């Protein structure tokens, strides 16, 4: 019987997300492919960063698989590239973290000696780009807008 594995993937910089149907044979195949990749290229997956996340699979089953292959289970919501993933991100309360990040960055810059032009440039960058990035990912409630 031939091996059938249907996967999808996402790449960003040095991160890889592998998405597939949940089965122990698929997990074993992914681990074997990563081991072959290591042997062919000499590049090994960072053991401290690899994680297994469940979507519509029981916690117990994911925990067993993670223990078997040496991965850590990832709980939602989690932070990726500065944005929360999972949960109800379109609620107003979920945007409090974004606002706290803005305030923290602005207060750190207050301590630095910057010209007026430099301060305006940083304000424009922080107040403009950070919220736009998050708003491009998640639906923003009208009260927040």
N, CA, C and O atoms as CSV, one atom per row, in Angstrom:
chain,resi,resn,atom,element,x,y,z
A,1,UNK,N,N,0.851,-1.171,0.000
A,1,UNK,CA,C,0.000,0.000,0.000
A,1,UNK,C,C,0.896,1.233,0.000
A,1,UNK,O,O,1.823,1.328,0.804
A,2,UNK,N,N,0.624,2.173,-0.895
A,2,UNK,CA,C,1.436,3.377,-1.015
A,2,UNK,C,C,1.136,4.381,0.083
A,2,UNK,O,O,0.068,4.359,0.696
A,3,UNK,N,N,2.080,5.242,0.312
A,3,UNK,CA,C,1.950,6.288,1.323
A,3,UNK,C,C,1.211,7.470,0.721
A,3,UNK,O,O,1.621,7.989,-0.317
A,4,UNK,N,N,0.146,7.896,1.344
A,4,UNK,CA,C,-0.606,9.053,0.876
A,4,UNK,C,C,-0.575,10.107,1.967
A,4,UNK,O,O,-0.976,9.848,3.102
A,5,UNK,N,N,-0.103,11.284,1.624
A,5,UNK,CA,C,-0.012,12.365,2.582
A,5,UNK,C,C,-0.424,13.649,1.891
A,5,UNK,O,O,0.223,14.073,0.933
A,6,UNK,N,N,-1.486,14.267,2.360
A,6,UNK,CA,C,-1.945,15.531,1.781
A,6,UNK,C,C,-1.701,16.631,2.809
A,6,UNK,O,O,-2.316,16.643,3.875
A,7,UNK,N,N,-0.800,17.556,2.479
A,7,UNK,CA,C,-0.449,18.636,3.387
A,7,UNK,C,C,-0.536,19.967,2.672
A,7,UNK,O,O,-0.451,20.055,1.447
A,8,UNK,N,N,-0.708,20.986,3.469
A,8,UNK,CA,C,-0.548,22.346,2.995
A,8,UNK,C,C,0.468,22.986,3.919
A,8,UNK,O,O,0.757,22.443,4.986
A,9,UNK,N,N,1.005,24.108,3.542
A,9,UNK,CA,C,2.045,24.721,4.359
A,9,UNK,C,C,2.048,26.236,4.167
A,9,UNK,O,O,1.528,26.762,3.183
A,10,UNK,N,N,2.638,26.902,5.118
A,10,UNK,CA,C,2.853,28.337,5.077
A,10,UNK,C,C,4.302,28.593,5.461
A,10,UNK,O,O,4.819,27.970,6.389
A,11,UNK,N,N,4.955,29.498,4.759
A,11,UNK,CA,C,6.316,29.889,5.093
A,11,UNK,C,C,6.342,31.380,5.379
A,11,UNK,O,O,5.705,32.168,4.680
A,12,UNK,N,N,7.081,31.760,6.409
A,12,UNK,CA,C,7.356,33.163,6.667
A,12,UNK,C,C,8.732,33.250,7.295
A,12,UNK,O,O,8.955,32.745,8.395
A,13,UNK,N,N,9.650,33.889,6.596
A,13,UNK,CA,C,11.035,34.016,7.051
A,13,UNK,C,C,11.576,32.625,7.368
A,13,UNK,O,O,11.727,31.809,6.459
A,14,UNK,N,N,11.867,32.337,8.621
A,14,UNK,CA,C,12.398,31.019,8.967
A,14,UNK,C,C,11.367,30.165,9.693
A,14,UNK,O,O,11.728,29.209,10.379
A,15,UNK,N,N,10.087,30.500,9.549
A,15,UNK,CA,C,9.013,29.734,10.175
A,15,UNK,C,C,8.285,28.899,9.122
A,15,UNK,O,O,8.120,29.321,7.978
A,16,UNK,N,N,7.858,27.715,9.532
A,16,UNK,CA,C,7.074,26.846,8.667
A,16,UNK,C,C,5.876,26.362,9.462
A,16,UNK,O,O,6.014,25.915,10.600
A,17,UNK,N,N,4.700,26.453,8.858
A,17,UNK,CA,C,3.486,25.900,9.444
A,17,UNK,C,C,3.008,24.814,8.501
A,17,UNK,O,O,2.744,25.076,7.327
A,18,UNK,N,N,2.896,23.593,9.010
A,18,UNK,CA,C,2.435,22.467,8.204
A,18,UNK,C,C,1.019,22.135,8.646
A,18,UNK,O,O,0.763,21.926,9.832
A,19,UNK,N,N,0.108,22.089,7.692
A,19,UNK,CA,C,-1.309,21.875,7.971
A,19,UNK,C,C,-1.737,20.587,7.266
A,19,UNK,O,O,-1.489,20.412,6.073
A,20,UNK,N,N,-2.375,19.699,8.006
A,20,UNK,CA,C,-2.809,18.457,7.387
A,20,UNK,C,C,-3.868,17.755,8.210
A,20,UNK,O,O,-4.215,18.190,9.308
A,21,UNK,N,N,-4.370,16.672,7.670
A,21,UNK,CA,C,-5.358,15.852,8.359
A,21,UNK,C,C,-4.687,15.171,9.550
A,21,UNK,O,O,-3.562,14.683,9.443
A,22,UNK,N,N,-5.387,15.143,10.684
A,22,UNK,CA,C,-4.808,14.580,11.888
A,22,UNK,C,C,-4.810,13.063,11.819
A,22,UNK,O,O,-5.867,12.438,11.733
A,23,UNK,N,N,-3.629,12.479,11.857
A,23,UNK,CA,C,-3.485,11.032,12.015
A,23,UNK,C,C,-2.060,10.762,12.472
A,23,UNK,O,O,-1.147,11.533,12.173
A,24,UNK,N,N,-1.875,9.672,13.191
A,24,UNK,CA,C,-0.542,9.328,13.672
A,24,UNK,C,C,0.394,9.024,12.513
A,24,UNK,O,O,1.585,9.330,12.582
A,25,UNK,N,N,-0.133,8.421,11.445
A,25,UNK,CA,C,0.733,8.123,10.298
A,25,UNK,C,C,1.208,9.412,9.627
A,25,UNK,O,O,2.354,9.485,9.181
A,26,UNK,N,N,0.341,10.435,9.547
A,26,UNK,CA,C,0.771,11.718,8.983
A,26,UNK,C,C,1.856,12.362,9.843
A,26,UNK,O,O,2.826,12.910,9.319
A,27,UNK,N,N,1.691,12.295,11.152
A,27,UNK,CA,C,2.687,12.879,12.056
A,27,UNK,C,C,4.021,12.152,11.895
A,27,UNK,O,O,5.074,12.786,11.818
A,28,UNK,N,N,3.974,10.819,11.844
A,28,UNK,CA,C,5.208,10.055,11.656
A,28,UNK,C,C,5.869,10.410,10.324
A,28,UNK,O,O,7.092,10.532,10.254
A,29,UNK,N,N,5.074,10.576,9.274
A,29,UNK,CA,C,5.618,10.928,7.960
A,29,UNK,C,C,6.258,12.306,7.984
A,29,UNK,O,O,7.331,12.497,7.412
A,30,UNK,N,N,5.617,13.269,8.638
A,30,UNK,CA,C,6.185,14.622,8.734
A,30,UNK,C,C,7.523,14.574,9.462
A,30,UNK,O,O,8.487,15.210,9.034
A,31,UNK,N,N,7.586,13.830,10.551
A,31,UNK,CA,C,8.837,13.696,11.305
A,31,UNK,C,C,9.914,13.056,10.422
A,31,UNK,O,O,11.070,13.478,10.456
A,32,UNK,N,N,9.548,12.050,9.639
A,32,UNK,CA,C,10.512,11.402,8.743
A,32,UNK,C,C,10.990,12.364,7.657
A,32,UNK,O,O,12.175,12.386,7.323
A,33,UNK,N,N,10.079,13.154,7.111
A,33,UNK,CA,C,10.458,14.135,6.081
A,33,UNK,C,C,11.419,15.168,6.659
A,33,UNK,O,O,12.401,15.532,6.013
A,34,UNK,N,N,11.139,15.641,7.877
A,34,UNK,CA,C,12.035,16.612,8.513
A,34,UNK,C,C,13.403,15.994,8.790
A,34,UNK,O,O,14.420,16.678,8.679
A,35,UNK,N,N,13.440,14.721,9.148
A,35,UNK,CA,C,14.717,14.043,9.368
A,35,UNK,C,C,15.484,13.893,8.056
A,35,UNK,O,O,16.701,14.079,8.028
A,36,UNK,N,N,14.784,13.557,6.965
A,36,UNK,CA,C,15.431,13.478,5.641
A,36,UNK,C,C,15.965,14.847,5.225
A,36,UNK,O,O,17.057,14.950,4.665
A,37,UNK,N,N,15.200,15.884,5.497
A,37,UNK,CA,C,15.638,17.248,5.190
A,37,UNK,C,C,16.937,17.554,5.930
A,37,UNK,O,O,17.866,18.122,5.357
A,38,UNK,N,N,16.993,17.178,7.191
A,38,UNK,CA,C,18.203,17.406,7.989
A,38,UNK,C,C,19.399,16.663,7.385
A,38,UNK,O,O,20.482,17.231,7.244
A,39,UNK,N,N,19.196,15.393,7.033
A,39,UNK,CA,C,20.301,14.602,6.497
A,39,UNK,C,C,20.789,15.135,5.155
A,39,UNK,O,O,21.982,15.080,4.857
A,40,UNK,N,N,19.863,15.652,4.343
A,40,UNK,CA,C,20.246,16.160,3.022
A,40,UNK,C,C,20.882,17.544,3.091
A,40,UNK,O,O,21.796,17.846,2.325
A,41,UNK,N,N,20.400,18.391,4.010
A,41,UNK,CA,C,20.855,19.784,4.035
A,41,UNK,C,C,21.768,20.124,5.202
A,41,UNK,O,O,22.527,21.091,5.135
A,42,UNK,N,N,21.700,19.342,6.268
A,42,UNK,CA,C,22.462,19.674,7.465
A,42,UNK,C,C,21.751,20.674,8.356
A,42,UNK,O,O,22.282,21.056,9.399
A,43,UNK,N,N,20.560,21.105,7.966
A,43,UNK,CA,C,19.778,22.059,8.756
A,43,UNK,C,C,18.777,21.308,9.617
A,43,UNK,O,O,17.955,20.548,9.105
A,44,UNK,N,N,18.847,21.521,10.924
A,44,UNK,CA,C,17.955,20.821,11.845
A,44,UNK,C,C,16.908,21.790,12.379
A,44,UNK,O,O,17.176,22.978,12.557
A,45,UNK,N,N,15.725,21.272,12.630
A,45,UNK,CA,C,14.645,22.042,13.231
A,45,UNK,C,C,15.034,22.390,14.662
A,45,UNK,O,O,15.542,21.536,15.389
A,46,UNK,N,N,14.803,23.625,15.071
A,46,UNK,CA,C,15.098,24.056,16.436
A,46,UNK,C,C,14.141,23.337,17.387
A,46,UNK,O,O,12.933,23.569,17.356
A,47,UNK,N,N,14.686,22.473,18.221
A,47,UNK,CA,C,13.864,21.657,19.111
A,47,UNK,C,C,13.095,22.503,20.123
A,47,UNK,O,O,12.046,22.078,20.608
A,48,UNK,N,N,13.598,23.685,20.447
A,48,UNK,CA,C,12.920,24.540,21.424
A,48,UNK,C,C,11.741,25.293,20.831
A,48,UNK,O,O,10.931,25.853,21.568
A,49,UNK,N,N,11.638,25.312,19.514
A,49,UNK,CA,C,10.583,26.099,18.879
A,49,UNK,C,C,9.482,25.269,18.231
A,49,UNK,O,O,8.447,25.821,17.859
A,50,UNK,N,N,9.669,23.994,18.088
A,50,UNK,CA,C,8.653,23.209,17.378
A,50,UNK,C,C,7.464,22.938,18.289
A,50,UNK,O,O,7.613,22.555,19.449
A,51,UNK,N,N,6.283,23.148,17.726
A,51,UNK,CA,C,5.060,23.033,18.517
A,51,UNK,C,C,3.979,22.341,17.700
A,51,UNK,O,O,3.970,22.389,16.470
A,52,UNK,N,N,3.079,21.703,18.414
A,52,UNK,CA,C,1.958,21.007,17.803
A,52,UNK,C,C,0.691,21.648,18.333
A,52,UNK,O,O,0.532,21.806,19.544
A,53,UNK,N,N,-0.213,22.020,17.438
A,53,UNK,CA,C,-1.455,22.674,17.857
A,53,UNK,C,C,-2.632,21.827,17.401
A,53,UNK,O,O,-2.596,21.196,16.344
A,54,UNK,N,N,-3.644,21.828,18.196
A,54,UNK,CA,C,-4.830,21.037,17.876
A,54,UNK,C,C,-5.933,21.932,17.316
A,54,UNK,O,O,-6.158,23.049,17.782
A,55,UNK,N,N,-6.596,21.413,16.322
A,55,UNK,CA,C,-7.811,22.049,15.805
A,55,UNK,C,C,-8.813,20.917,15.621
A,55,UNK,O,O,-8.641,20.061,14.753
A,56,UNK,N,N,-9.847,20.918,16.431
A,56,UNK,CA,C,-10.888,19.888,16.406
A,56,UNK,C,C,-10.352,18.482,16.691
A,56,UNK,O,O,-10.849,17.495,16.149
A,57,UNK,N,N,-9.330,18.406,17.551
A,57,UNK,CA,C,-8.779,17.129,17.997
A,57,UNK,C,C,-8.690,17.202,19.517
A,57,UNK,O,O,-8.351,18.247,20.072
A,58,UNK,N,N,-8.988,16.111,20.180
A,58,UNK,CA,C,-8.988,16.093,21.645
A,58,UNK,C,C,-7.601,16.408,22.206
A,58,UNK,O,O,-6.582,15.999,21.648
A,59,UNK,N,N,-7.583,17.147,23.326
A,59,UNK,CA,C,-6.321,17.514,23.986
A,59,UNK,C,C,-5.471,16.298,24.321
A,59,UNK,O,O,-4.249,16.337,24.180
A,60,UNK,N,N,-6.107,15.221,24.764
A,60,UNK,CA,C,-5.381,14.016,25.169
A,60,UNK,C,C,-4.619,13.426,23.992
A,60,UNK,O,O,-3.461,13.033,24.132
A,61,UNK,N,N,-5.262,13.365,22.840
A,61,UNK,CA,C,-4.633,12.786,21.648
A,61,UNK,C,C,-3.453,13.639,21.205
A,61,UNK,O,O,-2.398,13.107,20.859
A,62,UNK,N,N,-3.623,14.954,21.213
A,62,UNK,CA,C,-2.538,15.854,20.816
A,62,UNK,C,C,-1.387,15.753,21.805
A,62,UNK,O,O,-0.223,15.751,21.406
A,63,UNK,N,N,-1.704,15.669,23.091
A,63,UNK,CA,C,-0.669,15.529,24.109
A,63,UNK,C,C,0.148,14.263,23.936
A,63,UNK,O,O,1.368,14.278,24.092
A,64,UNK,N,N,-0.529,13.160,23.610
A,64,UNK,CA,C,0.174,11.898,23.387
A,64,UNK,C,C,1.107,11.992,22.183
A,64,UNK,O,O,2.251,11.542,22.234
A,65,UNK,N,N,0.604,12.584,21.100
A,65,UNK,CA,C,1.419,12.715,19.886
A,65,UNK,C,C,2.605,13.645,20.129
A,65,UNK,O,O,3.715,13.372,19.674
A,66,UNK,N,N,2.372,14.733,20.838
A,66,UNK,CA,C,3.451,15.683,21.121
A,66,UNK,C,C,4.538,15.030,21.960
A,66,UNK,O,O,5.725,15.249,21.720
A,67,UNK,N,N,4.145,14.240,22.930
A,67,UNK,CA,C,5.117,13.540,23.773
A,67,UNK,C,C,5.910,12.531,22.940
A,67,UNK,O,O,7.123,12.398,23.101
A,68,UNK,N,N,5.218,11.829,22.057
A,68,UNK,CA,C,5.860,10.804,21.222
A,68,UNK,C,C,6.944,11.394,20.326
A,68,UNK,O,O,8.011,10.799,20.176
A,69,UNK,N,N,6.684,12.553,19.732
A,69,UNK,CA,C,7.645,13.124,18.777
A,69,UNK,C,C,8.498,14.232,19.384
A,69,UNK,O,O,9.346,14.805,18.700
A,70,UNK,N,N,8.282,14.539,20.668
A,70,UNK,CA,C,9.131,15.518,21.341
A,70,UNK,C,C,8.750,16.960,21.093
A,70,UNK,O,O,9.589,17.851,21.221
A,71,UNK,N,N,7.510,17.204,20.743
A,71,UNK,CA,C,7.036,18.569,20.515
A,71,UNK,C,C,6.329,19.075,21.765
A,71,UNK,O,O,5.977,18.297,22.651
A,72,UNK,N,N,6.128,20.376,21.823
A,72,UNK,CA,C,5.347,21.006,22.879
A,72,UNK,C,C,3.993,21.349,22.268
A,72,UNK,O,O,3.924,21.740,21.103
A,73,UNK,N,N,2.917,21.209,23.038
A,73,UNK,CA,C,1.612,21.603,22.515
A,73,UNK,C,C,1.433,23.104,22.676
A,73,UNK,O,O,1.878,23.694,23.661
A,74,UNK,N,N,0.790,23.702,21.716
A,74,UNK,CA,C,0.560,25.140,21.698
A,74,UNK,C,C,-0.912,25.398,21.977
A,74,UNK,O,O,-1.784,24.800,21.347
A,75,UNK,N,N,-1.180,26.272,22.905
A,75,UNK,CA,C,-2.557,26.607,23.278
A,75,UNK,C,C,-2.952,27.923,22.615
A,75,UNK,O,O,-2.111,28.805,22.438
A,76,UNK,N,N,-4.215,28.058,22.250
A,76,UNK,CA,C,-4.709,29.317,21.679
A,76,UNK,C,C,-5.341,30.145,22.777
A,76,UNK,O,O,-5.869,29.566,23.725
A,77,UNK,N,N,-5.319,31.435,22.707
A,77,UNK,CA,C,-4.624,32.227,21.698
A,77,UNK,C,C,-3.134,32.280,21.986
A,77,UNK,O,O,-2.708,32.222,23.139
A,78,UNK,N,N,-2.345,32.389,20.917
A,78,UNK,CA,C,-0.899,32.518,21.046
A,78,UNK,C,C,-0.447,33.711,20.221
A,78,UNK,O,O,-1.188,34.202,19.369
A,79,UNK,N,N,0.750,34.167,20.472
A,79,UNK,CA,C,1.272,35.332,19.774
A,79,UNK,C,C,2.201,34.881,18.653
A,79,UNK,O,O,3.083,34.050,18.868
A,80,UNK,N,N,2.001,35.430,17.454
A,80,UNK,CA,C,2.859,35.134,16.311
A,80,UNK,C,C,3.098,36.428,15.557
A,80,UNK,O,O,2.151,37.083,15.120
A,81,UNK,N,N,4.352,36.794,15.404
A,81,UNK,CA,C,4.744,38.041,14.739
A,81,UNK,C,C,4.071,39.252,15.368
A,81,UNK,O,O,3.704,40.197,14.670
A,82,UNK,N,N,3.909,39.222,16.683
A,82,UNK,CA,C,3.350,40.359,17.396
A,82,UNK,C,C,1.840,40.427,17.409
A,82,UNK,O,O,1.274,41.371,17.958
A,83,UNK,N,N,1.168,39.441,16.812
A,83,UNK,CA,C,-0.299,39.430,16.792
A,83,UNK,C,C,-0.808,38.179,17.470
A,83,UNK,O,O,-0.199,37.114,17.368
A,84,UNK,N,N,-1.918,38.307,18.158
A,84,UNK,CA,C,-2.559,37.148,18.765
A,84,UNK,C,C,-3.277,36.352,17.678
A,84,UNK,O,O,-3.908,36.917,16.785
A,85,UNK,N,N,-3.168,35.051,17.772
A,85,UNK,CA,C,-3.827,34.154,16.834
A,85,UNK,C,C,-4.731,33.247,17.644
A,85,UNK,O,O,-4.304,32.677,18.648
A,86,UNK,N,N,-5.975,33.110,17.217
A,86,UNK,CA,C,-6.934,32.277,17.921
A,86,UNK,C,C,-7.781,33.110,18.857
A,86,UNK,O,O,-7.472,34.272,19.120
A,87,UNK,N,N,-8.830,32.524,19.352
A,87,UNK,CA,C,-9.731,33.271,20.224
A,87,UNK,C,C,-10.643,34.180,19.415
A,87,UNK,O,O,-10.750,34.040,18.197
A,88,UNK,N,N,-11.287,35.097,20.087
A,88,UNK,CA,C,-12.214,36.032,19.442
A,88,UNK,C,C,-11.501,37.362,19.250
A,88,UNK,O,O,-11.653,38.279,20.057
A,89,UNK,N,N,-10.733,37.462,18.194
A,89,UNK,CA,C,-9.873,38.621,17.982
A,89,UNK,C,C,-10.640,39.850,17.493
A,89,UNK,O,O,-10.081,40.947,17.482
A,90,UNK,N,N,-11.892,39.700,17.095
A,90,UNK,CA,C,-12.632,40.858,16.615
A,90,UNK,C,C,-13.379,41.578,17.737
A,90,UNK,O,O,-14.133,42.513,17.465
A,91,UNK,N,N,-13.190,41.170,18.974
A,91,UNK,CA,C,-13.792,41.866,20.108
A,91,UNK,C,C,-12.920,43.034,20.525
A,91,UNK,O,O,-11.700,42.998,20.366
A,92,UNK,N,N,-13.540,44.055,21.051
A,92,UNK,CA,C,-12.813,45.243,21.471
A,92,UNK,C,C,-11.782,44.972,22.544
A,92,UNK,O,O,-10.718,45.590,22.558
A,93,UNK,N,N,-12.093,44.038,23.454
A,93,UNK,CA,C,-11.168,43.733,24.549
A,93,UNK,C,C,-9.862,43.138,24.041
A,93,UNK,O,O,-8.814,43.322,24.661
A,94,UNK,N,N,-9.916,42.431,22.927
A,94,UNK,CA,C,-8.707,41.803,22.411
A,94,UNK,C,C,-7.725,42.826,21.863
A,94,UNK,O,O,-6.543,42.522,21.699
A,95,UNK,N,N,-8.195,44.027,21.580
A,95,UNK,CA,C,-7.311,45.065,21.055
A,95,UNK,C,C,-6.607,45.844,22.157
A,95,UNK,O,O,-5.763,46.691,21.865
A,96,UNK,N,N,-6.935,45.575,23.419
A,96,UNK,CA,C,-6.261,46.253,24.525
A,96,UNK,C,C,-4.764,45.980,24.519
A,96,UNK,O,O,-3.973,46.862,24.856
A,97,UNK,N,N,-4.370,44.784,24.143
A,97,UNK,CA,C,-2.945,44.461,24.103
A,97,UNK,C,C,-2.221,45.322,23.070
A,97,UNK,O,O,-1.093,45.757,23.300
A,98,UNK,N,N,-2.867,45.563,21.938
A,98,UNK,CA,C,-2.280,46.424,20.912
A,98,UNK,C,C,-2.097,47.830,21.461
A,98,UNK,O,O,-1.047,48.446,21.273
A,99,UNK,N,N,-3.116,48.333,22.136
A,99,UNK,CA,C,-3.020,49.676,22.708
A,99,UNK,C,C,-1.933,49.743,23.777
A,99,UNK,O,O,-1.196,50.726,23.850
A,100,UNK,N,N,-1.830,48.711,24.601
A,100,UNK,CA,C,-0.773,48.673,25.618
A,100,UNK,C,C,0.614,48.666,24.984
A,100,UNK,O,O,1.538,49.298,25.498
A,101,UNK,N,N,0.762,47.946,23.859
A,101,UNK,CA,C,2.047,47.940,23.148
A,101,UNK,C,C,2.386,49.323,22.616
A,101,UNK,O,O,3.537,49.756,22.670
A,102,UNK,N,N,1.370,50.015,22.101
A,102,UNK,CA,C,1.591,51.379,21.594
A,102,UNK,C,C,2.054,52.300,22.712
A,102,UNK,O,O,3.018,53.049,22.551
A,103,UNK,N,N,1.368,52.243,23.837
A,103,UNK,CA,C,1.715,53.100,24.978
A,103,UNK,C,C,3.123,52.779,25.472
A,103,UNK,O,O,3.892,53.688,25.786
A,104,UNK,N,N,3.465,51.487,25.541
A,104,UNK,CA,C,4.795,51.088,26.014
A,104,UNK,C,C,5.883,51.607,25.081
A,104,UNK,O,O,6.910,52.102,25.543
A,105,UNK,N,N,5.669,51.499,23.787
A,105,UNK,CA,C,6.677,51.990,22.842
A,105,UNK,C,C,6.837,53.499,22.930
A,105,UNK,O,O,7.951,54.022,22.909
A,106,UNK,N,N,5.715,54.187,23.027
A,106,UNK,CA,C,5.788,55.651,23.100
A,106,UNK,C,C,6.471,56.100,24.380
A,106,UNK,O,O,7.240,57.061,24.353
A,107,UNK,N,N,6.217,55.438,25.498
A,107,UNK,CA,C,6.842,55.857,26.750
A,107,UNK,C,C,8.340,55.540,26.746
A,107,UNK,O,O,9.119,56.268,27.360
A,108,UNK,N,N,8.752,54.474,26.072
A,108,UNK,CA,C,10.182,54.183,25.955
A,108,UNK,C,C,10.895,55.257,25.143
A,108,UNK,O,O,12.019,55.641,25.464
A,109,UNK,N,N,10.244,55.735,24.098
A,109,UNK,CA,C,10.862,56.731,23.233
A,109,UNK,C,C,10.901,58.106,23.888
A,109,UNK,O,O,11.727,58.948,23.534
A,110,UNK,N,N,10.010,58.327,24.840
A,110,UNK,CA,C,9.986,59.596,25.537
A,110,UNK,C,C,11.309,59.844,26.259
A,110,UNK,O,O,11.749,60.984,26.409
A,111,UNK,N,N,11.935,58.749,26.702
A,111,UNK,CA,C,13.175,58.857,27.454
A,111,UNK,C,C,14.370,59.187,26.561
A,111,UNK,O,O,15.386,59.690,27.041
A,112,UNK,N,N,14.252,58.908,25.276
A,112,UNK,CA,C,15.381,59.125,24.371
A,112,UNK,C,C,15.420,60.586,23.926
A,112,UNK,O,O,14.390,61.253,23.834
A,113,UNK,N,N,16.604,61.054,23.658
A,113,UNK,CA,C,16.776,62.421,23.190
A,113,UNK,C,C,16.605,62.427,21.675
A,113,UNK,O,O,17.497,62.015,20.933
A,114,UNK,N,N,15.447,62.898,21.232
A,114,UNK,CA,C,15.151,62.948,19.807
A,114,UNK,C,C,14.791,64.376,19.419
A,114,UNK,O,O,14.267,65.149,20.221
A,115,UNK,N,N,15.085,64.697,18.179
A,115,UNK,CA,C,14.648,65.999,17.680
A,115,UNK,C,C,13.137,65.968,17.503
A,115,UNK,O,O,12.523,64.903,17.569
A,116,UNK,N,N,12.547,67.118,17.280
A,116,UNK,CA,C,11.102,67.188,17.059
A,116,UNK,C,C,10.729,66.376,15.820
A,116,UNK,O,O,9.733,65.652,15.823
A,117,UNK,N,N,11.530,66.499,14.762
A,117,UNK,CA,C,11.266,65.737,13.538
A,117,UNK,C,C,11.373,64.242,13.762
A,117,UNK,O,O,10.567,63.469,13.244
A,118,UNK,N,N,12.381,63.831,14.545
A,118,UNK,CA,C,12.538,62.408,14.855
A,118,UNK,C,C,11.380,61.876,15.668
A,118,UNK,O,O,10.896,60.770,15.431
A,119,UNK,N,N,10.933,62.678,16.639
A,119,UNK,CA,C,9.785,62.271,17.460
A,119,UNK,C,C,8.530,62.143,16.616
A,119,UNK,O,O,7.766,61.193,16.783
A,120,UNK,N,N,8.306,63.087,15.712
A,120,UNK,CA,C,7.119,63.024,14.842
A,120,UNK,C,C,7.176,61.806,13.929
A,120,UNK,O,O,6.155,61.166,13.675
A,121,UNK,N,N,8.361,61.489,13.438
A,121,UNK,CA,C,8.515,60.319,12.570
A,121,UNK,C,C,8.180,59.040,13.336
A,121,UNK,O,O,7.477,58.177,12.810
A,122,UNK,N,N,8.666,58.906,14.559
A,122,UNK,CA,C,8.365,57.723,15.364
A,122,UNK,C,C,6.887,57.641,15.706
A,122,UNK,O,O,6.296,56.563,15.653
A,123,UNK,N,N,6.286,58.769,16.055
A,123,UNK,CA,C,4.851,58.783,16.339
A,123,UNK,C,C,4.051,58.327,15.129
A,123,UNK,O,O,3.127,57.522,15.249
A,124,UNK,N,N,4.409,58.844,13.975
A,124,UNK,CA,C,3.701,58.476,12.748
A,124,UNK,C,C,3.845,56.980,12.475
A,124,UNK,O,O,2.879,56.311,12.107
A,125,UNK,N,N,5.039,56.472,12.656
A,125,UNK,CA,C,5.283,55.052,12.420
A,125,UNK,C,C,4.478,54.181,13.379
A,125,UNK,O,O,3.768,53.271,12.950
A,126,UNK,N,N,4.588,54.461,14.672
A,126,UNK,CA,C,3.938,53.625,15.678
A,126,UNK,C,C,2.429,53.757,15.611
A,126,UNK,O,O,1.715,52.754,15.584
A,127,UNK,N,N,1.939,54.985,15.585
A,127,UNK,CA,C,0.491,55.181,15.611
A,127,UNK,C,C,-0.166,54.835,14.285
A,127,UNK,O,O,-1.368,54.578,14.233
A,128,UNK,N,N,0.608,54.828,13.228
A,128,UNK,CA,C,0.035,54.533,11.923
A,128,UNK,C,C,0.118,53.084,11.526
A,128,UNK,O,O,-0.891,52.468,11.184
A,129,UNK,N,N,1.315,52.534,11.569
A,129,UNK,CA,C,1.515,51.204,10.992
A,129,UNK,C,C,1.102,50.053,11.891
A,129,UNK,O,O,0.526,49.077,11.409
A,130,UNK,N,N,1.383,50.140,13.183
A,130,UNK,CA,C,1.044,49.005,14.061
A,130,UNK,C,C,-0.447,48.694,14.060
A,130,UNK,O,O,-0.813,47.535,13.861
A,131,UNK,N,N,-1.324,49.668,14.271
A,131,UNK,CA,C,-2.753,49.335,14.250
A,131,UNK,C,C,-3.235,48.883,12.869
A,131,UNK,O,O,-4.105,48.017,12.779
A,132,UNK,N,N,-2.695,49.442,11.815
A,132,UNK,CA,C,-3.131,49.061,10.470
A,132,UNK,C,C,-2.806,47.591,10.208
A,132,UNK,O,O,-3.603,46.875,9.601
A,133,UNK,N,N,-1.657,47.151,10.657
A,133,UNK,CA,C,-1.283,45.746,10.485
A,133,UNK,C,C,-2.304,44.846,11.166
A,133,UNK,O,O,-2.773,43.881,10.563
A,134,UNK,N,N,-2.654,45.144,12.406
A,134,UNK,CA,C,-3.619,44.323,13.134
A,134,UNK,C,C,-5.009,44.425,12.513
A,134,UNK,O,O,-5.742,43.437,12.460
A,135,UNK,N,N,-5.368,45.600,12.051
A,135,UNK,CA,C,-6.689,45.766,11.436
A,135,UNK,C,C,-6.775,45.042,10.101
A,135,UNK,O,O,-7.870,44.689,9.665
A,136,UNK,N,N,-5.645,44.816,9.446
A,136,UNK,CA,C,-5.673,44.075,8.191
A,136,UNK,C,C,-5.856,42.580,8.427
A,136,UNK,O,O,-6.258,41.854,7.518
A,137,UNK,N,N,-5.567,42.119,9.632
A,137,UNK,CA,C,-5.698,40.700,9.946
A,137,UNK,C,C,-7.063,40.335,10.515
A,137,UNK,O,O,-7.593,39.261,10.232
A,138,UNK,N,N,-7.630,41.238,11.321
A,138,UNK,CA,C,-8.850,40.921,12.045
A,138,UNK,C,C,-9.905,41.993,11.805
A,138,UNK,O,O,-9.594,43.160,11.564
A,139,UNK,N,N,-11.147,41.567,11.876
A,139,UNK,CA,C,-12.267,42.502,11.774
A,139,UNK,C,C,-12.278,43.360,13.043
A,139,UNK,O,O,-12.237,42.842,14.159
A,140,UNK,N,N,-12.332,44.659,12.853
A,140,UNK,CA,C,-12.278,45.584,13.996
A,140,UNK,C,C,-13.689,46.084,14.289
A,140,UNK,O,O,-14.395,46.502,13.372
A,141,UNK,N,N,-14.112,46.048,15.555
A,141,UNK,CA,C,-15.442,46.538,15.930
A,141,UNK,C,C,-15.589,48.033,15.632
A,141,UNK,O,O,-14.610,48.779,15.679
A,142,UNK,N,N,-16.791,48.456,15.331
A,142,UNK,CA,C,-17.046,49.868,14.997
A,142,UNK,C,C,-16.671,50.776,16.151
A,142,UNK,O,O,-16.171,51.876,15.916
A,143,UNK,N,N,-16.896,50.353,17.411
A,143,UNK,CA,C,-16.568,51.236,18.545
A,143,UNK,C,C,-15.081,51.485,18.627
A,143,UNK,O,O,-14.669,52.543,19.103
A,144,UNK,N,N,-14.252,50.547,18.177
A,144,UNK,CA,C,-12.815,50.747,18.180
A,144,UNK,C,C,-12.426,51.703,17.065
A,144,UNK,O,O,-11.588,52.583,17.259
A,145,UNK,N,N,-13.041,51.529,15.886
A,145,UNK,CA,C,-12.736,52.446,14.778
A,145,UNK,C,C,-13.111,53.866,15.140
A,145,UNK,O,O,-12.929,54.778,14.334
